[in-house]
Amino acid sequence: MTTKILVVDDETYVRDLLTRVLARRGHDVDTATDGESALQRMSERHYDLVLTDVVMPGIDGFDLLRRVKANYPGVTVIVLTGYARKQSISDFMLYGADEYLSKPFQVQALLDSVDRVVGRGPSPADPASATGIDA
């Protein structure tokens, strides 16, 4: 079964990297540049997983997380943030984040997180992680 993933980040580099890595693993990946365009895409197509940045113009990652969990309760959300503080992490979990990753992160950590939330367990070593690419 292919996992349908929506990557939401205002940084082109991050969106492109995540799309390449996840597509290489067989996932069906779409992208959005902000929370508003993510919600529009979600109204048009079902996603199993949303990977979202926190700091974005307009609808930020916190608000997107709250809206996804309220309107699409079966969708899993992983929060990606460069601003992880203890309080922020508590807030992510309070609003329903299934996992979070602090930027920069190793590609393998992302793949392991995705595998956990889609029920596949930790991912085996992946050639992409050997590159040492940080997102």
C-alpha positions as CSV (number, residue, x, y, z in Angstrom):
1,M,0.0,0.0,0.0
2,T,1.4,3.4,-1.0
3,T,1.3,6.1,1.7
4,K,0.0,9.4,0.4
5,I,2.1,12.2,2.0
6,L,1.6,16.0,1.9
7,V,4.9,17.9,2.6
8,V,4.2,21.5,3.8
9,D,7.2,23.8,4.1
10,D,7.9,27.3,2.8
11,E,11.5,26.4,1.9
12,T,11.9,25.0,-1.6
13,Y,15.0,23.1,-0.7
14,V,13.3,21.2,2.2
15,R,10.2,20.4,0.1
16,D,12.3,19.1,-2.8
17,L,14.6,17.0,-0.5
18,L,11.7,15.5,1.3
19,T,9.9,14.8,-1.9
20,R,12.9,13.0,-3.4
21,V,13.6,10.9,-0.4
22,L,10.0,9.9,0.3
23,A,9.3,9.2,-3.4
24,R,12.4,7.0,-3.6
25,R,10.9,4.9,-0.7
26,G,7.7,4.4,-2.8
27,H,5.5,7.1,-1.2
28,D,3.1,9.2,-3.2
29,V,4.2,12.8,-2.3
30,D,2.5,16.1,-2.9
31,T,3.7,19.5,-1.6
32,A,2.3,22.8,-0.4
33,T,4.2,26.0,0.4
34,D,2.0,27.0,3.4
35,G,-0.9,26.0,5.6
36,E,-3.5,27.6,3.4
37,S,-2.5,25.7,0.3
38,A,-2.1,22.5,2.3
39,L,-5.7,22.8,3.5
40,Q,-6.8,23.4,-0.1
41,R,-5.0,20.3,-1.3
42,M,-6.5,18.3,1.6
43,S,-10.0,19.3,0.6
44,E,-9.3,17.8,-2.9
45,R,-7.4,14.6,-2.0
46,H,-7.0,12.2,0.9
47,Y,-3.6,12.0,2.6
48,D,-2.4,9.5,5.1
49,L,0.3,11.7,6.5
50,V,1.2,15.4,6.7
51,L,4.8,16.5,7.3
52,T,4.6,20.2,8.2
53,D,7.1,22.9,9.1
54,V,6.0,25.2,12.0
55,V,7.2,28.7,11.0
56,M,5.4,29.6,7.7
57,P,3.6,32.7,6.5
58,G,-0.1,32.8,6.9
59,I,-1.5,29.7,8.5
60,D,1.5,28.4,10.5
61,G,2.3,24.8,11.4
62,F,0.5,24.9,14.8
63,D,-2.7,26.2,13.2
64,L,-2.4,23.7,10.4
65,L,-1.9,20.9,12.9
66,R,-5.0,21.9,14.8
67,R,-7.1,22.1,11.7
68,V,-5.9,18.8,10.3
69,K,-6.7,17.0,13.5
70,A,-10.1,18.7,13.8
71,N,-11.2,18.1,10.2
72,Y,-9.2,15.0,9.2
73,P,-8.9,13.0,12.4
74,G,-7.5,9.9,10.6
75,V,-4.5,11.8,9.2
76,T,-1.2,11.4,10.9
77,V,1.0,14.6,11.4
78,I,4.7,14.9,11.8
79,V,5.9,18.4,12.8
80,L,9.3,19.6,11.5
81,T,10.7,22.5,13.3
82,G,13.9,24.5,13.7
83,Y,12.5,26.1,16.9
84,A,12.0,23.1,19.2
85,R,11.8,24.3,22.8
86,K,10.4,22.1,25.6
87,Q,7.1,24.2,25.6
88,S,6.8,23.9,21.8
89,I,7.2,20.2,21.9
90,S,4.5,19.9,24.6
91,D,2.2,22.1,22.4
92,F,2.8,19.9,19.4
93,M,1.7,16.8,21.3
94,L,-1.2,18.6,23.0
95,Y,-2.6,19.5,19.6
96,G,-2.3,16.0,18.3
97,A,1.1,15.7,16.5
98,D,2.0,12.1,16.2
99,E,5.7,12.9,16.1
100,Y,8.1,15.8,15.7
101,L,11.6,16.2,14.3
102,S,14.0,19.1,15.0
103,K,15.7,20.7,12.1
104,P,18.3,20.0,10.9
105,F,17.5,16.2,10.9
106,Q,19.2,13.2,9.4
107,V,17.3,11.6,6.5
108,Q,17.3,8.3,8.3
109,A,15.6,9.9,11.3
110,L,12.9,11.2,9.0
111,L,12.4,7.8,7.3
112,D,12.3,6.1,10.7
113,S,9.7,8.5,11.9
114,V,7.5,8.1,8.8
115,D,7.8,4.3,9.1
116,R,6.7,4.4,12.7
117,V,3.6,6.5,12.1
118,V,2.5,4.5,9.1
119,G,3.0,1.3,11.0
120,R,6.0,-0.2,9.2
121,G,8.4,0.0,12.2
122,P,11.9,1.4,11.8
123,S,13.2,1.6,8.3
124,P,16.3,-0.4,7.3
125,A,19.4,1.4,6.4
126,D,18.8,3.5,3.4
127,P,21.4,4.7,0.9
128,A,20.1,8.2,1.2
129,S,21.0,8.4,4.8
130,A,24.6,7.5,4.0
131,T,24.9,10.9,2.3
132,G,24.7,12.7,5.6
133,I,22.2,15.1,4.0
134,D,20.6,17.3,6.6
135,A,17.3,18.9,6.0
